[in-house]
Amino acid sequence: MPRDILAANRASAEAAIAAFTGKAFPALTVDPTAADALYVWAGQANDELAAAKHRCPKLMIAQVLGFTSDPKWLIGVALPAAQAQPRHRVIARLTREECWQSIWTFNWDCHIELALESIGLKEQEKVEDQPWPMRFQRVLTLRDYGKAPQNRTIVIHKRHGCIKNINDLETRDIDGKATADDYVNFRFRITKVELTEELDKTSADYKSFCGQIVSAFAGHPLAVFGWSASEKYLLDEFENCAEQLQKYPDPVGRLSIVDPLYNPDGHSRLSAIYAVTKEQSHFPIAPAPGEPDQDNLFLWIQTLYALAVIHRTLDDHKVLQEWLTTVIEGIKVDVRPSWITYWVDVFLPAWVQLCWRTGLVTASLGGRKLRPEQIMLEGEEWYVPLRQDLPERPELISAAYLLKALSDSADTYRFDLVSGTLYLDSGAQVVLPLPAWGDPSHTNMLNSVPRVVARIKTARGFANRVTLLAMPIDGTPVLDHTKGAVKAAYLLVAKLRSDADITVVGLEEI
């Protein structure tokens, strides 16, 4: 919370500012526990530093509040990236699925960008093109609005600033390379005045901003997660564009406000702009301890999305499709995570990536069929979109049969210990599913062997037994496991075969 930032840093920040200005920092004009205390304090700090002729008051405010030194702000900017939270991971994956028109965040941190990078999107213009989004572009100021995004680029609007840019300016400032233009164009919106004042409607920045509002929001549904909608300048522009924003035909879904509480100010005004009621727009999350939180909600959305995509691939597998319909209907009414939630979140992406690495599924780009090695899947977390315009998705059909087998099994498996595997506590057994279809002479085993061997080596650290599961394309039992054995022979090395109890089983034995 903003007021927590102030509480943790206020004393040292005021001392540093007083040392620069040569006079005591003035008394805070609001209750320090008030929701807007940080913004009021920042306004006072900005006035003090500007009066003392600081070359960039906002930069010093960022520094004294810890934005350029506290590790929690610098993860992925000046420190190694940590694993993304579920909410950010799902946002990133759905970005690659092309579910978002654009992303707007009023947080200074880089959690969303880190999640995008972890699944394979890069913030650079020259990235080898792929059949899905490969780039993201941050938009902070007029400078950024002038850069037309390339194809398959997701735009992240950060109107209040970004830790990366704050850190970059500090580095140039320390090195003596920052220019007057750098300071003037520095975006760090943190003062109360900035969040409430009316924008200069004659400025080029304002005109570009208005164009982005219409382009990003007109006719599209808006999903709001954890935003109080307190920025008057933004709501004013939404109000000016209300007619365009209401073009999304269905009132239910036009605006979704995901928040513990529906505030009578920003949320109420936002609902009026979109011509929807509180009941149509508000989705309360974590109103009480033990209730689903934002991470649970995003995992639930991801689960429904993935199962819906799989469902569409099962037209020739009616019995399985009907069963999956029942599963989906049950999940729709319960946001709480289940084992299927984690199967979708952890196992399914790794399974799909393995099949693509092996060359059993591929895609086309510009009318040209891509070879497995041309598909960029550099990291373990790099994500292959589930929804694609392809005639066949054998890996999704095979995964659906596994899901059904697991639901019928008396055993309870975990999916989070080793990527792409199932773990059974009884007997400390790791099950590694491998595709048991396709012609081995036409698959790219070298592209998939390292990943599978790495998974087996990891599993041997805590498993007494490793079982290779021969996954057929259609659920038909591979009784002699011939196809599975062929795959296993390609994927294993002699050392692993002799050092561990590795067996091959069929889907019917799960």
C-alpha positions as CSV (number, residue, x, y, z in Angstrom):
1,M,0.0,0.0,0.0
2,P,1.3,3.5,-0.7
3,R,1.0,4.6,2.9
4,D,3.2,1.7,3.9
5,I,5.9,3.0,1.6
6,L,5.7,6.3,3.5
7,A,5.6,4.8,6.9
8,A,8.8,2.7,6.2
9,N,10.8,5.5,4.8
10,R,9.5,8.9,6.0
11,A,12.0,9.6,8.8
12,S,15.1,8.9,6.7
13,A,13.6,10.6,3.6
14,E,12.8,13.8,5.4
15,A,16.3,13.9,6.9
16,A,17.9,13.5,3.5
17,I,15.7,16.2,2.0
18,A,16.4,18.5,5.0
19,A,20.1,18.0,4.5
20,F,19.8,19.1,0.8
21,T,17.6,22.1,1.4
22,G,19.3,23.2,4.6
23,K,16.0,23.5,6.6
24,A,13.6,21.3,8.4
25,F,11.0,19.4,6.4
26,P,7.5,20.9,7.0
27,A,4.9,19.1,9.0
28,L,2.7,16.7,7.0
29,T,-0.6,18.3,6.2
30,V,-2.7,15.1,6.4
31,D,-2.9,12.1,8.7
32,P,0.1,9.8,7.9
33,T,-2.2,6.8,7.9
34,A,-4.6,8.3,5.3
35,A,-4.8,6.5,2.0
36,D,-3.3,9.5,0.1
37,A,-0.7,10.4,2.7
38,L,2.2,9.3,0.4
39,Y,1.0,11.5,-2.5
40,V,0.5,14.5,-0.2
41,W,3.9,14.0,1.3
42,A,5.5,13.7,-2.1
43,G,3.9,17.0,-3.2
44,Q,5.5,18.7,-0.2
45,A,8.8,17.1,-0.9
46,N,8.7,18.1,-4.5
47,D,8.0,21.7,-3.5
48,E,10.8,21.8,-1.0
49,L,13.4,20.3,-3.5
50,A,12.2,22.6,-6.4
51,A,12.6,25.7,-4.2
52,A,16.1,24.5,-3.3
53,K,16.9,24.2,-7.1
54,H,17.4,20.4,-7.1
55,R,18.1,19.4,-10.7
56,C,15.4,16.6,-10.6
57,P,13.2,16.7,-7.5
58,K,11.3,13.5,-8.5
59,L,14.5,11.5,-8.9
60,M,15.6,12.4,-5.3
61,I,12.1,11.5,-4.0
62,A,12.4,8.1,-5.7
63,Q,15.8,7.7,-4.1
64,V,14.9,8.6,-0.6
65,L,11.8,6.4,-0.7
66,G,14.0,3.4,-1.6
67,F,12.8,2.9,-5.2
68,T,16.4,2.7,-6.4
69,S,17.9,0.8,-3.5
70,D,15.3,-1.5,-1.9
71,P,15.6,-5.0,-3.3
72,K,11.8,-5.5,-3.5
73,W,11.7,-2.7,-6.1
74,L,14.9,-3.8,-8.0
75,I,14.0,-7.4,-8.7
76,G,14.4,-7.9,-12.4
77,V,15.8,-4.4,-12.9
78,A,19.1,-4.4,-11.1
79,L,18.7,-7.8,-9.3
80,P,17.9,-11.3,-10.6
81,A,14.2,-11.9,-11.3
82,A,12.3,-14.1,-8.9
83,Q,9.5,-16.4,-10.0
84,A,6.4,-14.6,-11.1
85,Q,3.3,-14.6,-8.8
86,P,0.4,-16.6,-10.2
87,R,-1.6,-13.5,-11.2
88,H,1.3,-12.0,-13.2
89,R,2.2,-15.4,-14.8
90,V,-1.4,-15.8,-16.0
91,I,-1.5,-12.2,-17.3
92,A,1.6,-12.9,-19.2
93,R,0.4,-16.2,-20.7
94,L,-2.9,-14.7,-21.7
95,T,-0.9,-11.9,-23.4
96,R,0.8,-14.5,-25.6
97,E,-2.7,-15.9,-26.2
98,E,-3.6,-12.4,-27.5
99,C,-6.4,-12.0,-25.0
100,W,-5.5,-8.4,-24.1
101,Q,-5.9,-5.3,-26.3
102,S,-3.3,-3.6,-24.1
103,I,-2.2,-3.5,-20.5
104,W,-2.4,-0.4,-18.3
105,T,-0.7,-0.4,-14.9
106,F,-0.5,2.4,-12.4
107,N,2.1,0.5,-10.3
108,W,5.8,1.5,-10.6
109,D,7.1,-2.0,-10.2
110,C,8.0,-4.3,-13.1
111,H,6.2,-7.5,-12.1
112,I,4.2,-7.7,-15.3
113,E,7.2,-7.1,-17.5
114,L,9.2,-9.7,-15.6
115,A,6.4,-12.2,-16.1
116,L,6.3,-11.4,-19.8
117,E,10.0,-12.0,-20.1
118,S,9.8,-15.3,-18.3
119,I,7.4,-16.7,-20.9
120,G,9.4,-15.5,-23.9
121,L,8.5,-11.9,-24.7
122,K,11.3,-9.4,-25.0
123,E,11.5,-5.7,-24.8
124,Q,13.5,-5.1,-28.0
125,E,12.6,-4.3,-31.6
126,K,14.7,-6.9,-33.3
127,V,13.3,-10.2,-32.2
128,E,12.9,-13.1,-34.6
129,D,9.2,-13.2,-35.6
130,Q,7.0,-16.0,-34.5
131,P,3.3,-16.9,-34.9
132,W,2.5,-15.3,-31.6
133,P,3.4,-12.1,-29.6
134,M,7.2,-11.9,-29.1
135,R,7.6,-8.3,-27.9
136,F,6.4,-5.8,-25.3
137,Q,6.7,-2.1,-25.4
138,R,6.5,0.3,-22.4
139,V,4.7,3.6,-22.9
140,L,5.3,6.3,-20.3
141,T,5.6,9.7,-22.1
142,L,5.1,11.4,-25.4
143,R,8.5,10.0,-26.5
144,D,7.1,6.5,-26.3
145,Y,3.7,7.3,-27.9
146,G,5.7,8.2,-31.0
147,K,7.0,4.7,-31.4
148,A,4.6,2.6,-33.5
149,P,4.6,-0.9,-32.1
150,Q,5.6,-3.7,-34.4
151,N,3.3,-6.7,-35.2
152,R,2.7,-9.1,-32.3
153,T,3.7,-6.5,-29.7
154,I,1.8,-5.9,-26.5
155,V,1.8,-2.3,-25.2
156,I,2.1,-1.7,-21.5
157,H,1.0,1.8,-20.5
158,K,2.7,3.1,-17.4
159,R,1.3,6.6,-17.0
160,H,2.7,6.9,-13.4
161,G,6.3,5.8,-14.3
162,C,8.4,2.7,-14.1
163,I,11.2,1.5,-11.8
164,K,13.3,0.6,-14.8
165,N,13.3,4.2,-16.1
166,I,13.9,5.5,-12.6
167,N,16.9,3.3,-12.2
168,D,18.2,4.1,-15.7
169,L,18.0,7.9,-15.0
170,E,19.8,7.4,-11.7
171,T,22.6,5.6,-13.4
172,R,23.0,8.3,-16.1
173,D,22.8,10.9,-13.3
174,I,25.5,9.3,-11.3
175,D,27.7,8.9,-14.4
176,G,27.2,12.5,-15.3
177,K,25.5,11.6,-18.6
178,A,21.9,12.7,-17.9
179,T,20.8,15.7,-20.0
180,A,18.4,18.5,-19.1
181,D,15.9,16.9,-21.5
182,D,16.2,13.6,-19.6
183,Y,15.2,15.4,-16.4
184,V,12.3,17.3,-18.0
185,N,10.9,14.1,-19.6
186,F,11.3,12.0,-16.5
187,R,7.9,10.4,-15.6
188,F,7.3,9.6,-12.0
189,R,3.7,10.6,-11.1
190,I,3.5,10.5,-7.3
191,T,2.2,13.8,-6.0
192,K,-1.4,14.5,-5.1
193,V,-1.7,17.4,-7.5
194,E,-0.6,15.3,-10.4
195,L,-3.3,12.7,-9.7
196,T,-6.1,15.2,-9.3
197,E,-5.3,18.2,-11.6
198,E,-6.8,18.6,-15.0
199,L,-4.4,17.9,-17.8
200,D,-3.2,20.6,-20.2
201,K,-5.5,19.9,-23.2
202,T,-3.3,21.9,-25.6
203,S,-0.2,19.7,-25.1
204,A,0.9,17.1,-27.5
205,D,1.2,14.6,-24.7
206,Y,-2.5,15.1,-23.9
207,K,-3.6,14.7,-27.5
208,S,-1.6,11.5,-27.8
209,F,-2.9,10.3,-24.5
210,C,-6.5,10.8,-25.7
211,G,-5.8,8.9,-28.9
212,Q,-4.5,6.0,-26.8
213,I,-7.7,6.0,-24.6
214,V,-9.9,5.6,-27.6
215,S,-7.7,3.1,-29.4
216,A,-7.2,0.9,-26.3
217,F,-10.7,1.0,-24.8
218,A,-13.3,1.8,-27.4
219,G,-15.5,-1.3,-28.0
220,H,-13.4,-3.5,-25.7
221,P,-14.3,-4.9,-22.3
222,L,-12.3,-3.4,-19.4
223,A,-11.1,-5.6,-16.6
224,V,-9.9,-3.7,-13.5
225,F,-7.7,-5.5,-10.9
226,G,-6.9,-3.8,-7.7
227,W,-7.3,-0.3,-9.1
228,S,-9.2,2.2,-6.9
229,A,-9.8,4.5,-10.0
230,S,-8.8,7.5,-7.9
231,E,-7.0,9.3,-10.8
232,K,-9.3,12.2,-11.7
233,Y,-7.4,13.1,-14.8
234,L,-7.9,9.6,-16.2
235,L,-11.6,9.3,-15.3
236,D,-12.2,12.7,-16.9
237,E,-10.9,11.4,-20.2
238,F,-12.9,8.2,-19.8
239,E,-15.9,10.4,-19.3
240,N,-15.2,12.3,-22.5
241,C,-15.0,9.1,-24.4
242,A,-18.0,7.4,-22.7
243,E,-19.9,6.9,-25.9
244,Q,-17.1,4.9,-27.5
245,L,-16.4,3.0,-24.3
246,Q,-20.0,1.8,-24.2
247,K,-19.8,0.2,-27.6
248,Y,-19.0,-3.2,-26.2
249,P,-22.5,-4.7,-26.7
250,D,-23.1,-6.8,-23.5
251,P,-23.4,-4.8,-20.3
252,V,-22.3,-7.9,-18.4
253,G,-18.6,-8.1,-19.1
254,R,-18.3,-4.5,-20.4
255,L,-16.6,-3.6,-17.1
256,S,-15.3,-6.0,-14.5
257,I,-14.0,-4.5,-11.2
258,V,-12.1,-7.1,-9.2
259,D,-11.5,-5.7,-5.8
260,P,-12.4,-6.6,-2.2
261,L,-14.5,-3.4,-1.9
262,Y,-16.5,-1.3,-4.4
263,N,-15.6,2.2,-3.5
264,P,-18.3,4.9,-3.9
265,D,-15.9,7.3,-5.6
266,G,-13.7,5.9,-8.4
267,H,-15.5,2.6,-8.9
268,S,-18.9,4.2,-8.9
269,R,-17.9,6.8,-11.4
270,L,-16.3,4.2,-13.6
271,S,-19.4,2.1,-13.6
272,A,-21.5,5.2,-14.6
273,I,-19.1,5.9,-17.5
274,Y,-19.5,2.3,-18.8
275,A,-23.3,2.4,-18.2
276,V,-23.3,-0.6,-15.9
277,T,-24.5,-1.2,-12.4
278,K,-22.5,-2.3,-9.4
279,E,-24.1,-5.7,-9.6
280,Q,-23.0,-6.1,-13.2
281,S,-19.4,-4.9,-12.7
282,H,-18.2,-5.8,-9.2
283,F,-16.4,-9.1,-8.5
284,P,-15.4,-9.1,-4.8
285,I,-12.2,-10.9,-4.1
286,A,-10.9,-11.8,-0.6
287,P,-13.6,-10.0,1.3
288,A,-12.9,-12.3,4.3
289,P,-10.0,-14.5,5.4
290,G,-10.0,-17.9,3.7
291,E,-11.8,-16.6,0.6
292,P,-10.2,-16.7,-2.9
293,D,-7.7,-14.0,-3.6
294,Q,-6.5,-12.5,-6.8
295,D,-4.0,-15.3,-7.5
296,N,-6.8,-17.8,-7.1
297,L,-9.0,-15.8,-9.5
298,F,-6.4,-15.6,-12.2
299,L,-5.6,-19.4,-11.9
300,W,-9.4,-20.0,-12.2
301,I,-9.6,-17.8,-15.3
302,Q,-6.6,-19.7,-16.8
303,T,-8.2,-23.1,-16.0
304,L,-11.5,-22.2,-17.7
305,Y,-9.6,-20.7,-20.7
306,A,-7.4,-23.8,-21.1
307,L,-10.1,-26.3,-20.7
308,A,-12.3,-24.4,-23.2
309,V,-9.5,-24.5,-25.8
310,I,-9.0,-28.2,-25.2
311,H,-12.7,-28.8,-25.4
312,R,-12.8,-27.4,-29.0
313,T,-10.2,-29.9,-30.1
314,L,-12.3,-32.9,-29.1
315,D,-15.0,-32.8,-31.8
316,D,-13.9,-36.3,-32.9
317,H,-13.8,-37.6,-29.3
318,K,-17.4,-37.0,-28.2
319,V,-17.4,-39.1,-25.0
320,L,-14.3,-37.3,-23.7
321,Q,-15.7,-33.9,-24.8
322,E,-19.0,-34.5,-23.0
323,W,-17.0,-35.5,-19.8
324,L,-15.0,-32.3,-20.1
325,T,-18.1,-30.2,-20.5
326,T,-19.3,-31.5,-17.1
327,V,-15.9,-30.7,-15.6
328,I,-15.9,-27.1,-17.0
329,E,-19.4,-26.5,-15.6
330,G,-18.3,-27.6,-12.2
331,I,-15.3,-25.3,-12.2
332,K,-17.3,-22.3,-13.3
333,V,-19.2,-22.1,-10.0
334,D,-16.1,-22.6,-7.7
335,V,-13.2,-20.2,-7.8
336,R,-11.2,-22.2,-5.3
337,P,-8.2,-24.1,-6.7
338,S,-8.4,-27.8,-7.3
339,W,-5.9,-30.4,-8.6
340,I,-7.1,-29.5,-12.1
341,T,-6.0,-25.9,-11.5
342,Y,-2.4,-27.0,-10.9
343,W,-2.5,-29.5,-13.8
344,V,-3.4,-26.6,-16.1
345,D,-0.9,-24.2,-14.5
346,V,2.1,-26.4,-14.1
347,F,1.8,-29.6,-16.1
348,L,0.0,-28.5,-19.3
349,P,2.4,-25.7,-20.5
350,A,5.4,-28.0,-20.0
351,W,3.7,-30.9,-21.8
352,V,2.8,-28.7,-24.8
353,Q,6.3,-27.3,-25.0
354,L,7.8,-30.8,-25.0
355,C,5.6,-31.9,-27.9
356,W,6.4,-28.7,-29.9
357,R,10.1,-29.2,-29.2
358,T,10.0,-32.7,-30.5
359,G,8.3,-31.5,-33.7
360,L,5.1,-33.4,-33.2
361,V,3.2,-30.1,-33.5
362,T,4.3,-27.0,-35.4
363,A,2.9,-23.8,-36.9
364,S,3.2,-21.7,-40.0
365,L,4.4,-18.1,-40.4
366,G,3.7,-16.1,-43.5
367,G,2.5,-19.3,-45.3
368,R,5.7,-21.1,-44.4
369,K,5.7,-24.2,-42.1
370,L,8.2,-23.7,-39.3
371,R,10.7,-26.4,-38.4
372,P,10.9,-27.3,-34.6
373,E,14.3,-25.6,-34.2
374,Q,12.8,-22.4,-35.7
375,I,10.3,-22.1,-32.9
376,M,11.8,-20.0,-30.1
377,L,11.4,-22.0,-26.9
378,E,14.6,-21.1,-25.1
379,G,13.5,-21.3,-21.5
380,E,11.7,-23.9,-19.4
381,E,8.9,-21.4,-18.8
382,W,8.6,-20.2,-22.4
383,Y,5.0,-20.5,-23.3
384,V,3.3,-22.0,-26.4
385,P,-0.2,-20.5,-26.9
386,L,-3.0,-23.0,-26.6
387,R,-5.3,-21.2,-28.9
388,Q,-4.0,-21.3,-32.5
389,D,-5.5,-21.6,-35.9
390,L,-4.1,-25.1,-36.6
391,P,-5.8,-28.1,-38.2
392,E,-4.6,-30.5,-35.6
393,R,-3.6,-30.3,-31.9
394,P,-2.6,-33.8,-31.0
395,E,-0.9,-32.7,-27.8
396,L,-4.1,-31.2,-26.4
397,I,-6.1,-34.2,-27.3
398,S,-3.5,-36.5,-25.6
399,A,-3.5,-34.2,-22.6
400,A,-7.3,-34.4,-22.3
401,Y,-7.1,-38.2,-22.1
402,L,-4.5,-37.9,-19.4
403,L,-6.8,-35.5,-17.5
404,K,-9.6,-38.0,-17.7
405,A,-7.3,-40.9,-16.5
406,L,-6.1,-38.8,-13.5
407,S,-9.7,-38.0,-12.6
408,D,-10.6,-41.7,-12.6
409,S,-7.4,-42.7,-10.6
410,A,-7.6,-43.5,-7.0
411,D,-4.2,-41.9,-6.6
412,T,-3.6,-38.2,-5.9
413,Y,-0.8,-36.7,-8.0
414,R,1.2,-33.4,-7.6
415,F,2.4,-31.4,-10.5
416,D,4.6,-28.8,-8.9
417,L,7.8,-30.7,-8.0
418,V,9.3,-31.2,-11.4
419,S,8.0,-29.4,-14.5
420,G,6.0,-31.6,-16.8
421,T,5.7,-34.5,-14.4
422,L,3.3,-36.2,-12.0
423,Y,4.4,-37.0,-8.5
424,L,2.9,-39.7,-6.4
425,D,3.7,-39.6,-2.7
426,S,3.1,-43.4,-2.2
427,G,6.4,-44.9,-3.2
428,A,7.9,-41.5,-4.0
429,Q,7.2,-42.1,-7.7
430,V,7.7,-39.5,-10.5
431,V,5.8,-40.1,-13.7
432,L,7.1,-38.4,-16.8
433,P,4.6,-38.4,-19.7
434,L,6.2,-38.7,-23.1
435,P,4.4,-38.6,-26.5
436,A,3.9,-42.1,-27.9
437,W,2.9,-41.1,-31.5
438,G,4.6,-39.9,-34.6
439,D,7.5,-41.3,-36.6
440,P,10.7,-41.1,-34.6
441,S,12.7,-40.6,-37.8
442,H,10.8,-37.3,-38.4
443,T,11.0,-35.9,-34.9
444,N,13.6,-33.5,-33.5
445,M,14.8,-35.5,-30.5
446,L,17.9,-33.4,-30.0
447,N,15.6,-30.4,-29.4
448,S,13.7,-32.2,-26.6
449,V,16.3,-34.6,-25.1
450,P,18.0,-32.1,-22.8
451,R,14.7,-31.0,-21.2
452,V,13.5,-34.5,-20.5
453,V,16.9,-35.7,-19.2
454,A,17.0,-32.6,-16.9
455,R,13.6,-33.5,-15.5
456,I,14.6,-37.1,-14.9
457,K,17.8,-36.0,-13.1
458,T,15.8,-33.6,-11.0
459,A,13.3,-36.3,-10.1
460,R,16.1,-38.6,-9.0
461,G,16.9,-36.2,-6.2
462,F,13.7,-37.1,-4.2
463,A,12.1,-40.0,-6.1
464,N,12.6,-43.7,-5.5
465,R,11.1,-44.6,-8.9
466,V,10.8,-42.8,-12.2
467,T,8.1,-44.1,-14.6
468,L,7.9,-43.0,-18.2
469,L,4.2,-42.7,-19.3
470,A,3.6,-43.5,-23.0
471,M,1.0,-41.0,-24.0
472,P,-1.1,-42.0,-27.0
473,I,-2.8,-39.4,-29.1
474,D,-6.3,-40.8,-28.6
475,G,-6.3,-42.6,-25.3
476,T,-6.0,-46.1,-26.9
477,P,-4.0,-48.3,-24.6
478,V,-0.5,-49.1,-25.9
479,L,-0.4,-52.5,-24.3
480,D,3.1,-53.5,-25.3
481,H,4.3,-49.9,-25.0
482,T,6.2,-50.3,-28.3
483,K,5.8,-46.7,-29.2
484,G,6.5,-45.5,-25.8
485,A,9.6,-47.7,-25.6
486,V,10.9,-46.2,-28.9
487,K,10.6,-42.8,-27.4
488,A,12.2,-43.8,-24.2
489,A,15.1,-45.3,-26.1
490,Y,15.7,-42.0,-27.7
491,L,15.3,-39.9,-24.6
492,L,17.3,-41.9,-22.0
493,V,21.0,-42.4,-21.7
494,A,22.7,-45.6,-20.4
495,K,23.8,-44.0,-17.1
496,L,20.2,-43.2,-16.2
497,R,18.9,-46.6,-17.2
498,S,21.4,-48.3,-14.9
499,D,21.3,-45.9,-11.9
500,A,17.5,-45.6,-11.5
501,D,14.5,-47.8,-11.6
502,I,13.0,-46.4,-14.7
503,T,10.0,-48.2,-16.3
504,V,7.6,-47.5,-19.1
505,V,3.8,-47.8,-18.6
506,G,0.7,-46.9,-20.5
507,L,-2.1,-44.5,-19.8
508,E,-4.4,-47.3,-18.5
509,E,-2.0,-47.9,-15.6
510,I,-2.2,-44.4,-14.2
